[in-house]
Amino acid sequence: MLRANPHLIEINARLWLKALRKKYSLNEMTLSTIPEDEWLELRHLGIDVVWMMGVWDPSPESAGIARADAGLLAEIRKISPELGPEAVGSSPYAIHNYKLNPELGFEWELKALKDKLNSMGMKLLLDFVSNHTAKDNPFLYECPECFITGSEEDYKAHPDWFFPTEINGSKTYVAYGRDPNFPAWTDSAQFNYFNPRTREKRLELLLQLAEVCDGVRCDIVMLTLNDIHESTWGWLLRKKGFKKPDEEFWERAIRTVQEKYPEFYFSWPKCTGVLSGRSS
């Protein structure tokens, strides 16, 4: 059980492991071989939850888009003139696959890390990006109906909202992940939360994650709430025969996951306080 006000630390998994390899002169260090002293130090500081941010398989497409961004490269050079495109990586929130990034270790090491932290009285929190995934995630081609798609006319009217790709031999216009208040994330693909199949597949994934971590940090979860999904994409989803569900995705997701894993923890911004379940 977590205390009422747990102390959480966010760790950029890629950068931290890189720094530890340099510190210990161990280029082959992985998540499960991080020296125990590093974890003990966190425990002695009163840390209850370790949020390992960015552990999932990175998107090559996201990295390519970032490295082609002249503005981003200019900001990088302000940090150090020696830094170039090779210093830029993919967004940790454009997830190519919910598999451990091979640069961090083997797949079994996530569960090993969870067990180690639990033995020290700490919990492991990992990312779950509910609204979208990387545009090159193979799941887009395995379950295209789980994503929001438009027509060629929609694409011409809003070329900054869709990207063309070929699925099952047909040109398809897939929506980028989007917050209605900001430009679209052009390295991402938008899930359709009004499709029951999408909800089933996302719930299946949450149950899989519950086997290797103690909780998930749910990024921009508000975008998957029915009213916001409706206000952002309803104009398009209605044309395709979808309507706003009676129940929030998260109500069933929390209930189902915690039936099997009663102590599983969901963390999201306070602005989503309409949701129930153990959260922060």
N, C-alpha and C positions, 0 to 999 in steps of 0.2 A: 504493500500500500504506500502511495505517495503521501507526504504530509500536505496539509491544507495549502500551504504556499511554498511549493517546491522550488529549489534553486536550480536553474537550467543554464547550461553553457552551450552556445552555438560554436561548432568547430568546422571550419572549411576543410573538409577531409583531404582534398587534393593538396592544398598548400601546407597543411599541418604535417602530413606524412612526408612531403618533400623536405620540410624543415627538419624533421626528426631524422631522416636519412642522412642529412648533412651533419647534424649534431652528433650522431653515433657512428658516422662513417660506415653506414650499412645500406648500400644501394638496393639490396633485395628486401628491405623491411616491408612488411605488409600489415594489414590491420590486426591480425592475430599475433603478430610478433612484436608489436609495440611494447617496449619495456614496461613492466608492471609499475615501476616507480612513477611513470607519467600519469597513470590512472590513480595511483595512491595520492599523488599531489592534488589532483582534482577533488578526491574524496576528502582530503584534509582541509580543503578550502570550503567544504560544505556543499559541494555539488551533488544534487540528487539525480539529475537527468542530463545525459550527454546527447545533444542534438548533433549528429554527424551529417552535416549539410553537404550535398553533392556527391553521394557515394555511387549513384547509378550510372550505367553505361552512357557515356557522353555521345551527343549527336554530331557526326561529321558535318552534316549540313549546317547546323548551328555554328560550328567553329568556322566554316567557310564564310558564312554571312558576316560573322563578327570580324574576321580578318580582312574583309573587303570594305569595312566601314571606316572611311577616311577620318571622320570625327573621333571615333574611338581610338584609332591609331595615334592621332594627334595628342589625345589625352594621355595615352600610354607614354609617349615620348616626353611629356612634361614631367613624368615621374623619373624617367631616366632616358637620355638620348640614345643609349645603347639598345633599348628595347625595340623590337620590331614585331611583325605579325606573329612570329613564333611564340611570343609571350602571351598571345591571346588564345583563350580556350573557348569551348562551347558553354552556353548557359547551363547551369545546373538545373534549371527549370524547363528546359527543352529536353525531355528525357527520351532517349533513343530506345531504351528497354529497361524494365525494372530487374536488371541483373547487375551484380556488383561490377563496377568499373575494373577491368583487368589490371589497370595500373595500381589498384589498391589491394589486390589479392585474388584468391580463388573464391568461388561462390559460397562454399561452406564457411568461410571466415566471418560472415555477418552473424550467423547463429553462434559461432564461437565467441565473438566479441560480446554479444548479448549475454551469454552465459558468464563470461568473465566479469562484466560490469555488475550483473546481478549478484555474483558472489561477493562483491565489494559493497553491496548495498546501493547500487546505482541502476538506473534504467537507460535503455537505448531508444532514442527517438530518431526516425528517418523521415525523409520527405515523401509526401504523396501529393502530386499536382493533379487536382481533380478536373480542372476546366479544360485542359488541353494536353497534348503531347508533342514531341518533336515531329516535324513534317515528314521526316524520313524514318519514323518508327514503322517497322514491318506490320504492326497491327492495323495501320491504315489500309493496307492491301488485303489483310485477312478479314477485316470487318468494316468495309467502307460504309455500311449503313449506320455504323455507330458514330459517324461524323456528320457535321453540317456541310451540305453541298449546295451549290447554286447552279443557275443556268449560265449559258454564255452571255446572255443579256445582263444578268446580275454582275458577272465579272466585268463586263464593259462599263457598267454603271459605277462599279466600286472596285477598280483593279487593286486598290490597297487593302481590300478585305478578303480576297480570294487568290488562290494560286492554282494554275492548271497542272494536272498530272494525268497519266494514263493508268486506269484501273480496269482490269479484265478486258483490255483491248479498246476501251472507250475513253475519250478525253473527259475528264471530270474536273469540276471547279470546286476545290475544297476550301472552306473558310479557314482563315488564320484564327488562332486564339485571340480573343479581344476583350478588353475592358471597354465599355462604351464611352468612358471618359478620356481615353487615351488612344494613340495610334495602335494598330494591330501589331502583334508579335510575329514578325515575318519568318521566324524559324519554327513556327508551331502550327498544329492543326487542331481545330475546335471540335470537341465532343458535342453530340446531340443528346442532351439529358431529358428530352421529351420522348425519346425512343426507349421502350422498356428493355430492349436487348442491350443498349449501352449501359443502363443501370445494372443489369445482371453481370455484365463483364467487369464493370468497375468494382462491384461488390466481391466478385470472385478474386480480383487482384488484392483487395483489402484483406481478405481472409488469408491469402498467401503471405502477405507482408506480416500478418500477425504471428506467423510461425518463426520469424527471424528477428523481430524487434518487439519492444514493449509498447510502442505507440507511434503515431504518425503526426507530423506537422503538416497540416493541410493548407497548402498555398492558395491564396486568393479564393478561398472557399465560397465567398459571397457570390461569385459569378455563376455558381451552379444552383443557387436558390431559384425556385420556380419563377418568382416575380421578376428577378433581374434577368434570368435567361429569356423570359418572355419579352421584356422590354428591349433586349438586345437583338434577339433573333426571331421573335414571334412572327414578324412580317413575312419571313421566309419559311419558317416551319409550318405555319398555317397553310401556305400554298401546297405543301407536301403532305397535308393531312394529319399533322401532329397537333396535339393540343396540350395545354398545361396539365400535368398530373395533379391529382387531389393531394397526394402525399409528397413531402420533400424527400429527395433521395437520401439525405443524411439521417432522417428519422428511422428509416428502415435499415440503413447501413450500420448505424450505431447499435441499434437493437440486435441485429443479426450477429455482428462481430462480437459483441459483449455477451451474447448467449453462449458462445463457444470459448471466448477469452474474456472472462469477467473483469480482469484488471487492465485490459487494453485501454490505452490512453489516446484521446484525440485532442490535438492542440490547434487552435485557430485564433484569429484576431477577435478581440472583444466585440467588434461590430456585428458578429454573427451570434449574439447571445440568444437569438430565437431558437437555436438548436438545443436539444437535450443531450444528456449523456455526460460522462466524465470528460471534462475539457478544461482548457485554460484560456 
